[in-house]
Protein backbone atom coordinates (compact mmCIF):
# COMPACT_ATOMS: atom_id res chain seq x y z
CA UNK A 1 0.00 0.00 0.00
CA UNK A 2 1.46 3.34 -0.96
CA UNK A 3 2.38 5.65 1.97
CA UNK A 4 1.42 2.99 4.56
CA UNK A 5 3.91 2.98 7.46
CA UNK A 6 2.60 -0.09 9.28
CA UNK A 7 -0.05 -2.65 8.47
CA UNK A 8 -1.73 -5.70 9.95
CA UNK A 9 -2.15 -7.36 6.56
CA UNK A 10 -1.61 -6.64 2.88
CA UNK A 11 -4.98 -4.92 2.73
CA UNK A 12 -5.19 -3.32 6.19
CA UNK A 13 -3.02 -0.32 6.97
CA UNK A 14 -2.74 0.72 10.64
CA UNK A 15 -0.64 3.89 10.28
CA UNK A 16 0.64 6.14 7.52
CA UNK A 17 3.84 8.00 6.86
CA UNK A 18 3.96 11.55 8.27
CA UNK A 19 1.70 14.09 6.48
CA UNK A 20 -0.67 11.34 5.26
CA UNK A 21 -4.05 10.41 6.76
CA UNK A 22 -5.43 6.91 7.14
CA UNK A 23 -8.76 6.39 5.36
CA UNK A 24 -11.03 3.47 6.27
CA UNK A 25 -8.06 1.46 7.50
CA UNK A 26 -7.12 0.61 3.97
CA UNK A 27 -5.35 3.56 2.33
CA UNK A 28 -3.11 6.49 3.07
CA UNK A 29 -3.88 9.70 1.25
CA UNK A 30 -3.48 13.40 1.64
CA UNK A 31 -6.60 14.99 3.03
CA UNK A 32 -8.49 17.64 1.01
CA UNK A 33 -6.39 20.45 2.49
CA UNK A 34 -3.17 19.05 0.99
CA UNK A 35 -1.64 17.46 -2.11
CA UNK A 36 1.27 15.08 -2.84
CA UNK A 37 4.30 17.24 -3.65
CA UNK A 38 7.38 16.38 -5.76
CA UNK A 39 9.01 14.79 -2.70
CA UNK A 40 6.08 12.39 -2.33
CA UNK A 41 4.80 14.07 0.84
CA UNK A 42 1.52 15.78 1.62
CA UNK A 43 1.88 19.52 1.50
CA UNK A 44 -0.76 22.00 2.63
CA UNK A 45 -2.55 23.65 -0.28
CA UNK A 46 -2.11 27.06 1.35
CA UNK A 47 1.71 26.77 1.09
CA UNK A 48 1.51 26.44 -2.69
CA UNK A 49 -1.57 28.59 -3.41
CA UNK A 50 -2.30 31.61 -1.22
CA UNK A 51 -5.68 31.48 0.57
CA UNK A 52 -6.44 27.97 -0.78
CA UNK A 53 -8.15 25.55 1.62
CA UNK A 54 -8.42 22.47 -0.66
CA UNK A 55 -6.62 21.43 -3.84
CA UNK A 56 -5.74 18.56 -6.14
CA UNK A 57 -2.23 19.80 -6.96
CA UNK A 58 0.13 22.73 -6.36
CA UNK A 59 -1.62 24.66 -9.14
CA UNK A 60 -5.26 23.55 -8.89
CA UNK A 61 -7.18 24.95 -5.95
CA UNK A 62 -10.69 23.55 -5.42
CA UNK A 63 -11.74 25.69 -2.43
CA UNK A 64 -10.66 29.09 -1.09
CA UNK A 65 -11.03 30.96 2.17
CA UNK A 66 -14.31 32.83 2.53
CA UNK A 67 -14.49 36.02 0.40
CA UNK A 68 -12.08 34.57 -2.21
CA UNK A 69 -13.03 32.99 -5.54
CA UNK A 70 -11.21 30.41 -7.65
CA UNK A 71 -9.92 32.04 -10.82
CA UNK A 72 -7.66 29.88 -13.04
CA UNK A 73 -6.87 27.53 -10.15
CA UNK A 74 -5.85 30.28 -7.74
CA UNK A 75 -7.70 32.21 -5.03
CA UNK A 76 -8.43 35.82 -5.94
CA UNK A 77 -10.90 38.52 -5.02
CA UNK A 78 -14.03 38.56 -7.17
CA UNK A 79 -14.93 41.53 -9.32
CA UNK A 80 -16.28 44.27 -7.06
CA UNK A 81 -13.88 43.30 -4.25
CA UNK A 82 -10.29 44.19 -3.39
CA UNK A 83 -7.67 42.45 -1.26
CA UNK A 84 -7.25 43.99 2.18
CA UNK A 85 -3.83 43.11 3.62
CA UNK A 86 -4.85 44.04 7.17
CA UNK A 87 -7.63 41.47 7.32
CA UNK A 88 -6.15 39.17 4.62
CA UNK A 89 -9.58 39.00 3.02
CA UNK A 90 -11.52 40.44 0.13
CA UNK A 91 -13.67 43.46 0.96
CA UNK A 92 -16.37 44.99 -1.23
CA UNK A 93 -15.44 48.11 -3.16
CA UNK A 94 -18.59 50.06 -2.09
CA UNK A 95 -17.66 49.47 1.57
CA UNK A 96 -14.44 51.44 1.01
CA UNK A 97 -15.45 53.86 -1.76
CA UNK A 98 -19.03 55.06 -1.97
CA UNK A 99 -20.74 54.34 -5.33
CA UNK A 100 -17.71 52.29 -6.56
CA UNK A 101 -18.45 49.11 -8.53
CA UNK A 102 -14.93 47.75 -9.12
CA UNK A 103 -11.65 48.78 -7.50
CA UNK A 104 -8.07 47.63 -7.08
CA UNK A 105 -7.68 48.92 -3.51
CA UNK A 106 -9.56 50.80 -0.81
CA UNK A 107 -8.51 54.10 -2.39
CA UNK A 108 -8.50 53.37 -6.15
CA UNK A 109 -11.87 52.94 -7.86
CA UNK A 110 -11.84 51.53 -11.41
CA UNK A 111 -15.54 51.90 -12.30
CA UNK A 112 -18.41 53.76 -10.68
CA UNK A 113 -22.12 53.02 -10.68
CA UNK A 114 -24.27 54.77 -13.26
CA UNK A 115 -24.62 58.50 -12.62
CA UNK A 116 -21.11 58.75 -11.15
CA UNK A 117 -17.64 59.13 -12.63
CA UNK A 118 -14.13 58.55 -11.35
CA UNK A 119 -12.42 61.68 -10.08
CA UNK A 120 -9.00 61.68 -11.81
CA UNK A 121 -7.32 63.22 -8.75
CA UNK A 122 -8.92 61.40 -5.82
CA UNK A 123 -9.90 58.17 -7.66
CA UNK A 124 -13.28 58.12 -5.91
CA UNK A 125 -16.72 58.38 -7.48
CA UNK A 126 -18.16 61.85 -7.98
CA UNK A 127 -21.75 62.56 -8.92
CA UNK A 128 -21.95 63.57 -12.58
CA UNK A 129 -23.10 67.15 -12.77
CA UNK A 130 -25.95 67.76 -15.18
CA UNK A 131 -26.92 70.59 -17.45
CA UNK A 132 -30.59 69.60 -16.97
CA UNK A 133 -32.41 71.73 -14.43
CA UNK A 134 -33.61 69.79 -11.34
CA UNK A 135 -31.78 66.63 -12.41
CA UNK A 136 -30.07 64.79 -9.53
CA UNK A 137 -27.81 62.55 -11.67
CA UNK A 138 -27.08 62.31 -15.37
CA UNK A 139 -26.20 59.18 -17.35
CA UNK A 140 -22.47 58.38 -17.17
CA UNK A 141 -20.60 60.31 -19.83
CA UNK A 142 -23.62 62.34 -20.96
CA UNK A 143 -24.41 65.57 -19.12
CA UNK A 144 -27.62 66.14 -21.09
CA UNK A 145 -29.43 62.85 -20.34
CA UNK A 146 -30.94 62.68 -16.87
CA UNK A 147 -31.10 59.43 -14.92
CA UNK A 148 -32.80 60.64 -11.68
CA UNK A 149 -34.64 63.89 -10.96
CA UNK A 150 -34.58 65.76 -7.68
CA UNK A 151 -37.36 65.07 -5.18
CA UNK A 152 -40.68 66.54 -6.34
CA UNK A 153 -39.79 66.25 -10.02
CA UNK A 154 -40.67 63.63 -12.59
CA UNK A 155 -38.39 62.46 -15.40
CA UNK A 156 -39.72 63.04 -18.93
CA UNK A 157 -39.80 59.96 -21.18
CA UNK A 158 -36.98 61.44 -23.28
CA UNK A 159 -34.76 61.72 -20.15
CA UNK A 160 -33.93 65.28 -21.17
CA UNK A 161 -36.01 67.19 -18.63
CA UNK A 162 -37.43 67.07 -15.12
CA UNK A 163 -40.96 68.35 -14.55
CA UNK A 164 -42.71 69.43 -11.38
CA UNK A 165 -45.02 66.78 -9.95
CA UNK A 166 -48.46 68.30 -9.51
CA UNK A 167 -50.58 66.61 -6.85
CA UNK A 168 -47.90 65.65 -4.33
CA UNK A 169 -48.80 68.21 -1.60
CA UNK A 170 -45.55 70.11 -2.09
CA UNK A 171 -44.70 73.38 -3.82
CA UNK A 172 -41.27 72.99 -5.41
CA UNK A 173 -40.94 76.04 -7.65
CA UNK A 174 -42.77 79.02 -9.03
CA UNK A 175 -44.60 76.97 -11.69
CA UNK A 176 -47.00 75.60 -9.03
CA UNK A 177 -49.31 78.15 -7.41
CA UNK A 178 -50.91 75.48 -5.22
CA UNK A 179 -50.72 71.74 -4.59
CA UNK A 180 -53.58 70.08 -2.76
CA UNK A 181 -52.40 66.50 -3.26
CA UNK A 182 -54.59 65.69 -6.26
CA UNK A 183 -55.03 66.66 -9.89
CA UNK A 184 -58.75 67.47 -9.75
CA UNK A 185 -60.01 70.86 -10.88
CA UNK A 186 -62.78 72.72 -9.05
CA UNK A 187 -61.50 72.15 -5.50
CA UNK A 188 -59.57 75.40 -5.18
CA UNK A 189 -56.46 74.13 -6.94
CA UNK A 190 -56.62 73.11 -10.61
CA UNK A 191 -55.38 69.88 -12.19
CA UNK A 192 -52.25 71.81 -13.24
CA UNK A 193 -51.68 73.20 -9.72
CA UNK A 194 -52.88 76.69 -10.54
CA UNK A 195 -55.36 78.84 -8.59
Residue pairs with C-beta under 8 A, 6 or more apart in sequence:
1 7
1 10
1 11
1 13
1 26
1 27
1 28
2 27
2 28
3 16
3 17
3 20
3 28
3 29
3 40
4 13
4 15
4 16
4 17
4 27
4 28
5 13
5 15
5 16
5 17
5 28
6 13
6 14
6 15
7 13
7 14
8 14
11 26
12 25
12 26
13 22
13 25
13 26
13 27
13 28
14 22
14 25
15 22
16 22
16 28
17 28
17 41
18 41
19 30
19 34
19 41
19 42
19 43
20 28
20 29
20 30
20 42
21 28
21 29
21 30
21 31
21 42
22 28
23 29
30 36
30 42
31 42
32 54
32 62
32 63
33 44
33 45
33 46
33 53
33 54
34 42
34 43
34 44
34 45
34 55
35 42
35 43
35 45
35 48
35 55
35 56
35 57
35 58
36 42
36 43
37 43
37 48
37 58
43 58
45 52
45 53
45 54
45 55
45 61
46 52
46 53
48 55
48 58
48 59
49 55
49 58
49 59
49 61
49 73
49 74
49 75
50 74
50 75
51 64
51 65
51 68
51 75
51 88
52 61
52 63
52 64
52 65
52 74
52 75
53 63
53 64
53 65
54 61
54 62
54 63
55 61
55 62
55 63
56 62
59 73
60 73
61 70
61 73
61 74
61 75
62 70
63 70
64 70
64 75
65 75
65 89
66 89
67 77
67 81
67 89
67 90
67 91
68 75
68 76
68 77
68 78
68 89
68 90
69 75
69 76
69 77
69 78
70 76
77 83
77 90
78 90
79 102
80 92
80 93
80 94
80 101
80 102
81 90
81 91
81 92
81 93
82 90
82 91
82 93
82 96
82 103
82 104
82 105
82 106
83 89
83 90
84 90
84 91
84 106
91 106
93 100
93 101
93 102
93 103
93 109
94 100
94 101
96 103
96 106
96 107
97 103
97 106
97 107
97 109
97 124
97 125
98 124
98 125
99 112
99 113
99 116
99 125
100 109
100 110
100 111
100 112
100 113
100 124
100 125
101 109
101 110
101 111
101 112
101 113
102 109
102 110
102 111
103 109
103 110
104 110
107 123
107 124
108 123
109 118
109 123
109 124
109 125
110 118
111 118
112 118
112 125
112 140
113 125
114 137
114 139
114 140
114 147
115 127
115 128
115 137
115 138
115 139
115 140
115 147
115 148
116 125
116 126
116 127
116 128
116 137
116 140
117 125
117 126
117 128
117 140
117 141
118 124
118 125
118 126
119 125
119 126
127 137
128 137
128 138
128 139
128 140
128 141
128 143
129 138
129 143
130 136
130 137
130 138
130 143
130 144
130 146
131 138
131 143
131 144
132 138
132 144
132 145
132 146
132 160
132 161
132 162
133 161
133 162
134 149
134 150
134 153
134 162
134 173
135 146
135 147
135 148
135 149
135 150
135 162
136 146
136 147
136 148
136 149
136 150
137 146
137 147
137 148
138 144
138 145
138 146
138 147
139 145
139 146
139 147
139 159
144 160
145 159
145 160
146 155
146 159
146 160
146 161
146 162
147 159
148 155
149 155
149 162
150 162
152 164
152 165
152 168
152 170
152 172
153 162
153 163
153 164
153 165
153 172
154 162
154 163
154 164
154 165
155 161
155 162
156 162
156 163
164 172
164 173
164 175
164 176
164 193
165 172
166 176
166 179
166 183
166 191
166 192
166 193
167 179
167 180
167 181
167 182
167 183
167 193
168 179
168 181
169 179
169 180
169 181
170 179
171 178
171 179
175 193
176 193
176 194
177 189
177 193
177 194
177 195
178 188
178 189
178 190
178 193
178 194
178 195
179 189
179 193
180 187
180 188
180 189
183 191
183 192
184 191
185 191
188 195
189 195
